[in-house]
Amino acid sequence: MTAFEAKVAPTDEKLRGGYYTPKPIADFVATWVGAAGSRILEPACGDGNILEPLSRLSDDVQGVELFPDEAAAAMARTGADVVVGDFFTWFDDEKHGAFDGVAGNPPYIRFGNWTEPTRSDALGFMRAVGMKPNKLTNAWVPFVVASVVGCRKGGRIGLVIPAEVMQVGYAAELRQYLIDNCSEVNVVTFKRLVFPGILQEVVLLLATKGAGPARIQLVEVDDASKLPELEIGTANVRAPLHEKEKWTKYHLAPEQIDSVRALRTDERLRPMESFASVDVGVVTGRNSFFVMTPDEAKAHRVSNLTIPLVARSAQLSGIVYTDQDHREAVGRTALLDARGIELGTHPGLRDYVSLGEEQGVHTGYKCRIRKEWWVVPSIWEAEAFMLRQIHTHPRVIANQTIATSTDTVHRMRMAESVSAPHLATASFNSITFAMSEVVGRSYGGGILELEPSEAEELRVPDPSLVPDDLVTKVDELVRARRTEDALDAVDRVVLIDALGFTEDEVASARAAWITLRDRRHGRAKRKGA
C-alpha cells in the first residue's frame, strides 16, 4: 500500500527550548563577562552550567530560573542565589543598569510554543524599550535585549544564542538595537556544531554596552575546544547607526565590506522586485500524497488530474526550462490538481481520496483547514522559477512550460514588458551573486536559502540590457556547468560594457561571493568531522 509519510513532530525538549551549555562554552563566556566586574546576572540559569563558573569568579552572582526543580539544582550546585520565577516579572526598573555583566544561554522557543504569561511579559518588556516584536519572535530575543538593559555602561554581555541573530528577518530590529546600544559587538561562530546531538547552530554574542554605533567583528573557530586559545581583539569595522542588515558581510575584509555597501545602493542596479515578484511554490500539505510520478498517477487513475511540476532543483539544469527538460525529468514530476472536479464524478479521484483518508492525510493542518482537503490552493503557472536553496549561486530559470513548482523552488511573475529569459540572464552576474550571500541566510550544511522577500531584495541589472544571443550562450554554458565562463560573459556584456562598472569593481564582487560561498561549504564539510 502507498504510504503517505508526514513530517516528524518536534520533541518536548525542543518545544521547551532546553539546550544546555557545554562546559568549554560556559567557562569561556563566564570568564569573558566576569572580567567586567563582580556583580553578574544569569537571566535563565537552568541547572547552573554557566552559573557554576560565574560563581567561582565572584560571590555576587544572581541567577533567575523559571522552573523550580532546575533552580534548586543550580543553587545546590553553585551556592549562588537563584530567584525562582519569570525573569521579566522579576526584572523591574531597579535592576536596569545594575550589573557589571550578564551571561547566559537563553531559551530557544518559537512564538507558537511559548507559554503564557511568560510570552506576554517578555514581549511587553520589548515594547517598553521601544521595540516591535511579532509572531516570529523567538524567546531568546527579549533575553538579549534585557541583557543589554541590565548592564551598566561599559559592562559586558556574553550570551549563547542561535546563529539566526546574524541573518533572520525577525532579528533585524535586534541587530539594530545592539548596534545602537553597544560600543563593541563580537560574534564568535563555529565551523562545527557544538551542541551534542542537536542541529541548532549557535554563536557567542560578546558585546560591550556603550554609545553606538558599535564596532563589529566576526571571529570563527573550529569548535568549542578551541575557545581557551581565543583572544577577542578590538573590532576594526564600525557599523552604520541604526543598521538592521544581516551580519554575514562581516566575515569579509574591511575593504570588501565597503565595496558591498556601495554596491547595495548603486543606482545602476535595481531590486529584483522592480522586474518580477517572487512567491513560494505550491504548499500541498502533504507532498507524499499530492506529488507523484507519472506511473503512480496512472496506477491511481488520476493522470488526467495532474499538471507538470518542478519538485526538485535538479530538474533545472539551465536558465531556461523547456518541454524537453520536463520530458527528460525523472521522479515525482506530477501534481494532483483536483480544482473544479466533483468527487463523485471521478472514480479514480474518489478512490485516491479514500486511500488518503485511511492514512490520515486529511488530518494534517494544511489539509483540514480546506473546504475540500484534497484540492490544493494557489496553483498557478510560473513565468520563471528561482532556486530557494542554493549550493553555489542563485539562479532564475525562465519557464517555457505550463509547469508549477512545490515550495522547494520559488515561482516568479514578470512585471509588464519584462522578458523572463532576459531577467534570468541579467541576474547571472558577480554582483548579484555576492548580494545573495549577504541578503540570504545559511543554517549550516553549506546551503544558502533565499526567502521571497530576500530574493526580491537582490540587486540586478535591467534585463533590457541583455542581447538575445547572450541568453542562448549563458543557458548553454550553465547546462555545461561552466559557471565561471557564464559569469565572465554576463559581467563583460552587462556590468562592464553596458553599465560601466570597472573590472576591479566586478572582480571585488566576485571575490566577495567566492569568500562567503567557500565559507559556507567549508562549514558544511566540518559538520561531520
C-alpha positions in Angstrom: 0.0 0.0 0.0 1.2 3.5 -0.7 2.4 5.3 2.5 1.9 9.0 2.7 4.5 10.0 5.3 4.2 13.1 7.4 6.9 15.3 8.9 8.3 14.2 12.3 6.9 16.2 15.2 9.3 18.2 17.4 10.5 16.8 20.7 9.4 18.1 24.1 12.9 19.2 24.7 12.9 21.3 21.5 9.5 22.8 22.4 10.8 23.8 25.8 14.0 25.3 24.4 16.1 23.3 26.8 19.5 23.2 25.2 22.2 23.2 27.9 25.6 24.8 27.6 28.7 22.6 27.0 31.4 23.2 29.6 34.0 24.8 27.3 31.5 27.4 26.2 30.2 28.0 29.7 33.7 28.6 31.0 34.7 30.9 28.2 31.6 33.1 28.4 31.8 33.3 32.2 35.4 34.3 32.1 34.9 37.0 29.4 31.9 38.5 31.2 33.5 38.2 34.7 36.4 40.5 33.6 33.9 43.4 33.6 33.3 43.2 37.4 31.9 41.2 40.2 28.1 41.8 40.0 26.9 39.4 37.4 23.4 38.3 36.3 22.4 35.0 34.7 18.8 35.5 33.5 17.9 31.9 32.6 20.3 29.8 34.5 18.8 26.3 34.1 20.6 23.8 36.3 23.7 26.0 36.5 26.1 25.3 33.6 27.1 28.9 33.2 26.2 29.9 36.8 28.9 27.5 38.2 32.0 29.1 36.5 30.5 32.6 37.3 30.2 31.6 41.0 33.9 30.6 41.0 34.8 34.1 39.7 32.5 36.1 42.0 30.4 35.9 45.2 27.9 38.4 43.9 26.2 36.4 41.1 22.4 36.5 40.7 20.6 33.7 38.9 17.0 33.6 37.7 15.2 30.4 36.6 11.6 29.7 35.7 11.5 26.0 36.6 11.7 25.3 40.4 13.5 21.9 40.0 16.2 23.4 37.9 16.6 26.4 40.1 17.1 24.1 43.1 19.7 22.1 41.2 21.5 25.3 40.3 21.6 26.6 43.9 22.8 23.2 45.2 25.5 23.0 42.6 26.8 26.6 42.8 25.7 28.1 46.2 24.6 31.2 44.3 21.3 33.0 44.9 18.7 31.9 42.3 15.3 33.6 42.0 12.6 31.1 41.1 10.1 32.6 38.6 9.6 34.5 35.4 12.6 36.7 34.6 10.6 39.5 33.1 8.4 39.8 36.2 11.5 40.0 38.4 13.4 42.4 36.1 12.0 45.7 37.3 13.4 49.2 36.7 15.7 48.9 39.7 17.6 46.1 38.0 18.2 48.1 34.9 21.9 49.1 34.6 22.6 47.4 37.9 25.1 44.7 36.7 28.7 44.7 35.6 27.9 41.9 33.2 25.2 39.5 32.0 26.0 35.9 30.9 23.7 33.2 29.8 22.2 30.8 27.4 18.6 32.0 27.0 15.8 29.6 26.0 15.1 28.9 22.2 11.3 28.7 22.0 9.3 29.6 18.9 6.4 32.0 19.3 3.7 29.4 19.0 5.3 27.1 21.6 5.9 29.8 24.1 3.6 29.6 27.1 1.7 32.4 28.8 2.1 34.6 30.8 5.8 34.4 30.2 5.4 35.3 26.5 3.3 38.4 27.2 5.6 39.6 29.9 8.7 39.2 27.6 7.0 40.9 24.6 5.7 43.6 26.9 9.2 44.4 28.0 10.4 44.7 24.4 7.6 47.1 23.7 8.5 49.2 26.8 12.0 49.8 25.4 10.6 50.8 22.0 10.8 47.6 20.0 8.1 45.9 18.0 8.1 42.1 18.4 5.9 40.0 16.1 4.7 36.4 15.8 8.1 35.2 14.5 9.9 36.5 17.6 11.7 33.7 19.4 12.1 33.6 23.2 15.8 34.3 23.1 15.4 37.8 21.5 13.9 39.6 24.6 16.5 38.0 26.8 19.3 39.6 24.6 17.6 43.0 24.9 17.2 42.6 28.7 20.8 41.6 29.0 21.9 44.9 27.4 19.4 46.9 29.6 20.6 45.1 32.7 24.3 46.1 32.1 25.9 49.3 33.3 27.7 51.4 30.7 31.0 49.6 29.9 29.6 46.3 31.2 29.8 43.1 29.2 27.1 40.9 27.7 28.1 37.3 26.9 25.3 35.1 25.5 25.0 31.7 23.7 22.3 32.3 21.1 21.2 30.9 17.7 23.2 31.9 14.7 19.9 33.3 13.4 20.8 36.6 15.1 23.1 37.3 12.2 20.6 36.8 9.4 16.9 36.2 10.1 14.3 38.9 9.5 12.7 38.7 12.9 16.1 39.6 14.5 16.6 42.7 12.3 15.4 45.0 14.9 17.6 43.3 17.5 20.6 43.8 15.3 19.8 47.5 15.1 19.3 47.6 18.9 22.7 46.0 19.5 24.5 48.3 17.0 22.9 51.4 18.6 23.4 50.5 22.3 26.8 48.8 22.3 30.2 50.2 21.7 31.5 46.9 20.5 29.9 43.7 19.2 31.9 40.5 18.8 30.3 37.3 17.4 32.1 34.0 17.7 31.0 31.4 15.2 31.8 27.7 14.9 32.8 25.6 11.9 31.3 22.5 13.7 28.1 22.1 15.6 28.8 22.5 19.3 25.6 21.1 21.0 25.9 17.3 21.1 23.1 15.7 19.1 21.4 19.0 18.3 21.4 20.6 14.8 20.9 24.1 16.3 23.8 26.3 15.1 24.8 28.8 17.7 27.1 31.7 18.1 28.6 33.6 21.1 27.5 37.2 21.3 30.1 39.1 23.2 29.2 42.8 23.5 30.2 45.8 25.5 27.5 48.3 26.4 28.1 51.8 25.3 27.3 54.5 22.8 26.8 53.2 19.3 27.2 52.7 16.5 29.2 49.6 17.6 32.4 48.4 16.1 31.7 44.8 15.0 33.7 41.7 14.1 33.0 38.1 13.5 35.5 35.5 14.7 35.4 31.9 13.6 36.8 28.9 15.5 36.7 25.2 14.6 34.7 24.1 17.7 34.3 24.8 21.4 37.6 23.0 22.3 39.4 25.9 20.6 37.9 28.6 22.8 40.7 28.6 25.5 43.1 29.7 22.8 40.9 32.5 21.5 41.6 36.2 22.3 39.0 38.7 21.4 40.8 41.7 19.9 39.3 45.1 19.1 36.8 45.2 16.3 38.0 47.4 13.4 34.8 47.9 11.4 32.2 50.3 12.5 28.6 49.5 11.6 26.3 52.3 10.4 24.0 53.7 13.1 20.5 52.0 13.1 21.7 49.2 10.8 19.3 46.3 10.5 21.1 44.4 7.7 22.4 40.9 8.1 25.8 40.5 9.6 27.1 37.9 7.2 29.1 40.5 5.4 31.3 41.0 8.4 33.1 37.8 7.5 34.7 39.8 4.7 37.7 42.0 4.9 37.0 45.7 5.7 37.6 46.9 2.1 35.2 44.2 0.8 32.6 45.3 3.3 32.9 48.9 2.0 32.5 47.6 -1.6 29.4 45.5 -0.8 27.8 48.5 1.0 28.5 50.7 -2.1 27.0 48.1 -4.5 23.8 47.7 -2.4 23.0 51.4 -3.1 24.4 51.7 -6.6 21.8 53.3 -8.9 22.9 51.3 -11.9 21.3 48.2 -10.2 17.7 47.8 -9.1 16.0 45.4 -6.7 14.6 42.2 -8.3 11.1 43.3 -7.3 11.4 46.1 -10.0 11.3 43.4 -12.6 9.4 40.4 -11.1 7.6 39.3 -8.0 8.8 36.2 -6.2 6.4 33.8 -4.4 6.7 30.5 -2.7 5.9 27.4 -4.6 2.7 25.3 -4.0 2.2 24.2 -0.4 0.4 20.9 -0.7 0.1 20.0 3.0 1.5 16.5 2.3 3.8 16.2 -0.7 3.8 12.4 -0.4 0.1 12.4 -1.3 -0.2 15.2 -3.8 3.1 14.9 -5.7 3.7 11.7 -7.7 5.5 10.1 -10.6 3.6 9.7 -13.9 3.4 6.0 -13.3 1.9 6.5 -9.8 -0.7 8.9 -11.2 -1.6 6.3 -13.8 -1.8 3.5 -11.2 -4.2 5.6 -9.1 -6.2 6.5 -12.2 -5.7 10.3 -11.7 -3.3 11.0 -14.6 -5.8 13.4 -16.2 -5.9 15.4 -13.0 -2.2 16.2 -12.8 -0.1 19.1 -14.1 3.6 19.2 -14.8 5.6 20.0 -11.7 9.1 21.1 -10.8 9.7 19.4 -7.4 13.5 19.4 -7.3 16.1 22.0 -8.3 17.9 19.1 -10.1 15.3 19.4 -12.8 16.5 22.9 -13.6 19.8 22.5 -15.4 20.0 25.8 -17.3 18.5 29.3 -17.1 15.5 28.2 -19.3 13.1 25.3 -18.5 11.7 23.7 -21.7 9.1 21.0 -22.5 12.1 18.8 -23.4 13.6 19.4 -20.0 10.4 18.2 -18.4 10.1 15.1 -20.6 13.6 14.1 -19.5 13.0 14.8 -15.8 12.7 11.7 -13.5 10.9 11.2 -10.2 7.8 13.0 -8.9 7.1 15.4 -11.6 3.2 15.5 -11.5 1.0 17.4 -9.1 -2.6 16.4 -8.3 -4.9 19.3 -9.4 -8.5 18.5 -8.5 -9.8 22.0 -8.7 -13.4 22.1 -10.1 -13.8 18.3 -10.0 -16.8 16.8 -8.2 -15.5 13.9 -6.2 -18.4 11.6 -7.2 -17.8 12.1 -10.9 -14.2 10.8 -10.9 -13.8 7.2 -9.7 -10.0 7.4 -9.6 -10.0 10.6 -7.5 -12.7 9.2 -5.2 -10.6 6.1 -4.5 -7.4 8.0 -4.1 -9.0 10.4 -1.6 -10.4 7.5 0.3 -6.9 6.0 0.4 -5.5 9.3 1.8 -8.2 9.4 4.5 -7.4 5.8 5.5 -3.8 7.0 6.2 -4.9 10.3 7.9 -3.7 12.7 5.2 -6.8 14.8 5.8 -6.0 15.4 9.5 -2.8 17.4 8.8 -3.2 21.2 9.5 -3.0 22.4 5.9 -5.4 19.8 4.7 -8.0 20.0 7.4 -8.5 23.8 7.1 -9.6 23.4 3.5 -13.2 23.0 2.4 -12.2 20.1 0.2 -8.9 18.8 1.7 -7.8 17.1 -1.5 -7.9 20.4 -3.5 -4.6 22.3 -3.4 -5.0 26.0 -3.5 -2.8 28.6 -5.2 -1.8 26.6 -8.2 -0.6 28.9 -11.0 1.8 28.6 -13.8 5.1 30.4 -13.1 6.7 32.6 -15.7 10.1 31.8 -14.1 11.5 29.8 -11.2 14.1 30.7 -8.7 16.2 28.5 -6.5 15.2 28.7 -2.9 18.1 26.6 -1.5 21.4 27.4 -3.1 24.5 25.3 -3.1 26.8 27.6 -5.2 24.9 30.5 -6.7 21.4 32.0 -7.1 19.6 31.3 -10.4 16.5 32.5 -12.1 15.1 30.0 -14.7 12.7 31.2 -17.3 9.7 28.7 -17.6 8.7 27.9 -21.1 6.3 25.1 -20.0 3.0 25.0 -18.2 4.6 23.7 -15.0 4.3 25.0 -11.5 6.5 24.1 -8.5 6.4 23.0 -4.9 7.8 25.2 -2.2 11.3 23.7 -2.8 11.5 26.2 -5.7 10.1 29.8 -5.8 7.7 30.9 -8.5 8.0 34.3 -10.3 5.7 36.6 -12.2 7.3 39.1 -14.5 6.5 42.8 -14.4 4.9 44.3 -17.6 7.2 44.0 -20.6 10.0 42.1 -18.8 11.3 39.0 -20.5 11.9 36.1 -18.2 14.8 34.7 -20.2 16.5 38.1 -20.2 16.0 38.5 -16.5 17.4 35.0 -15.9 20.5 36.1 -17.9 20.9 39.6 -16.3 20.8 38.1 -12.8 23.6 35.7 -13.6 26.4 38.1 -12.7 29.1 38.5 -10.0 27.4 41.4 -8.2 24.1 39.7 -7.8 25.9 36.5 -6.7 27.7 38.5 -4.0 24.5 40.2 -2.9 22.8 36.8 -2.5 25.3 35.7 0.2 24.7 39.0 2.1 20.9 39.0 1.7 20.2 35.3 2.1 20.7 33.0 5.2 22.7 29.9 5.9 21.6 27.4 8.5 24.5 25.0 8.3 25.0 22.2 5.9 26.6 24.6 3.4 23.2 25.7 1.9 22.2 29.3 1.4 18.4 30.0 1.5 16.6 32.9 -0.1 13.0 33.6 1.0 10.8 35.5 -1.4 11.3 38.9 0.3 15.0 38.4 0.3 15.0 37.3 -3.4 13.1 40.4 -4.3 15.8 42.5 -2.5 18.6 41.2 -4.7 20.2 43.9 -6.8 20.1 43.1 -10.6 20.8 44.9 -13.9 18.0 45.9 -16.2 17.1 42.8 -18.3 16.6 45.0 -21.4 20.4 45.4 -21.5 20.8 41.7 -22.3 21.1 40.9 -26.1 19.2 37.9 -27.3 22.3 35.9 -28.2 23.6 36.2 -24.7 20.6 34.3 -23.4 21.3 31.3 -25.5 25.0 31.4 -24.8 24.6 31.6 -21.0 22.0 28.8 -21.0 24.4 26.6 -22.9 27.2 27.4 -20.5 25.2 26.8 -17.4 23.9 23.5 -18.7 27.5 22.5 -19.3 28.3 23.6 -15.7 30.7 26.2 -16.9 29.6 28.7 -14.3 32.7 30.9 -14.4 32.5 31.2 -18.2 28.9 32.2 -18.0 29.7 34.8 -15.3 32.5 36.2 -17.4 30.1 36.6 -20.3 27.4 38.5 -18.4 29.9 40.5 -16.4 31.6 41.7 -19.5 28.5 42.4 -21.7 26.1 43.8 -19.0 28.1 45.0 -16.0 31.2 46.4 -17.7 30.2 47.3 -21.3 26.6 48.4 -20.7 26.6 49.7 -17.1 30.2 51.0 -16.8 31.3 49.0 -13.8 35.1 48.8 -13.7 36.9 45.4 -13.9 38.2 46.0 -10.4 34.6 46.5 -9.0 33.4 43.3 -10.7 36.4 41.4 -9.5 35.9 42.6 -6.0 32.2 41.5 -6.1 33.2 38.1 -7.4 35.9 37.7 -4.7 33.3 38.5 -2.0 30.9 35.9 -3.4 33.6 33.3 -3.5 34.8 34.1 0.0 31.3 33.7 1.5 30.3 30.8 -0.6 33.5 28.9 0.3 33.0 29.6 3.9 29.5 28.0 3.8 31.0 25.0 2.0 33.8 24.7 4.5 31.5 24.7 7.4 29.4 22.0 5.8 32.4 19.7 5.4 33.3 20.1 9.0 29.9 19.3 10.5 30.6 15.6 10.5 34.3 15.8 11.1 
